Amino acid sequence: MDYDIIICFEIHAELNTESKLFCGCFTKPGAPPNSHVCPVCTGHPGTLPVLNRKAVEHCIRAGLAFNCKINRHARFARKNYFYPDLPKGYQISQYELPLCEDGEFEIEGDDGVPYPVGIKRIHLEEDAGKLVHSTKSFDESRYSLVDYNRSGVPLIEIVSDHTRNPIRSLSEAKRYLEKVRQVLQYIEASQCIIEEGQFRCDVNISLRPKGYEGYLERSEIKNMASFRAIMDALTYEIKRQAEIIESGGELTQETRLYDEEKGITIPMRGKEDAPDYRYFPEPDLVELEISQELINRIRAEMPELPRFKAERLVREYHISQTEASLLTKQRKVSDFFEQSFTYCKDSKKLASWIIKELFKLLNEHSVAIEDCPIAPKHFGRLIAMISQGQLTEPIGRIVLDEMFQTGKSPEIIIQEKDLKPIQQDDVLTQLVEEVIRENPSAIDKVRQGDTQPINFLIGQIMRKTGGKADPHKVRKLLSVKLLS
Ligand SMILES: [Zn+2]
């Protein structure tokens, strides 16, 4: 049987704020357990929340990036449930009147056509604490500890729609997640460091036989923190649900957990619906009035989003689409490219050296572009020298490597390491004559009309000079000698 696949995500991203959503505690990850806590974020009776303005602005910024309608009038709600990592016994979230609704977010569909994934809502909420079990397996744990540093950290939840342009395949799901993460990083709403738990999601999936208009029961897989695990869990679920449909069984709406070691999903509980959480308007916070001025200011300050930036790079710098999309994957990389361009007008060479050489160095040394020791102006000046033939590519690589190690300028490294190209005609002519003397058989071939050995001869000269000879000059001198 052929199926439509219907996938939607609830993505949680931790916002880039110094302090928590409703108190002044720091949000920095990696602090000793329970060192960033206070009576508000540990839910002491009698305390009152005070809303973090910056978090609201980040949420609006995300809403604009996802083409949502920004609600001028928004409301917080209590979501009631009991769990040890939630000391208040409720989470302050949004239910009716979220900050952002009815958006769309364009990805490339599997058919290569742009596909606007429906975004149902983006709302603001607080994170819960973190439970640490005494062993990896929850069932075998003798005890669990709880760290409230994360309790009250601001999150946005981005909910995609399952009726309006849902995600239709695993590959679209992967592209969607990658692009959402990229855009949140571009607008600096979240760093989205997956290893730190700053970008996590729940995913809903259901199948329906092709041609069928309704919806079958869907399952939700909770708390997924790696793209790989999400893809594996979805692959498993598609197979599991198809088998149930084909054997005439009945699907139930449920929440499942993905067991990474076994590669299967297991039922956790019947999926809760809104009534289970007994949502009601948060009585400790006034309703939010968002002014048009605030929305306008945030809109005016929005950075150029990756899709538009990639289009502009192709247009302005005449680089290929593939190069532009690689350079715009991270905002800091595209900034690096544009800053280097001030010092080197050969945009194609600049792009290719970033993609081939700089990325390689960053990877090898596990350095993020933000911490790249090479200044864009030094990089630009190096590539300009290569582009103008003042430096050969192999020497350029040596200089780049040294720049990465030391942070020095290319000019200083060339001087210190004595890498200055050999351009003096008399020195090069002497080398050419030497090589001609040493390779009589190659010379005979050239004189008989075979041009092939010329490259071999140039290679010999480059070897003698440690790659420092200017290859264009060598070729010219060699031709003159051989043809005279
Ligand atoms: Zn606190």
Residues whose N, C-alpha, C, O or C-beta is under 5 A from the ligand:
A	BS01	ZN	C23 G24 C25 H36 V37 C38 V40 C41
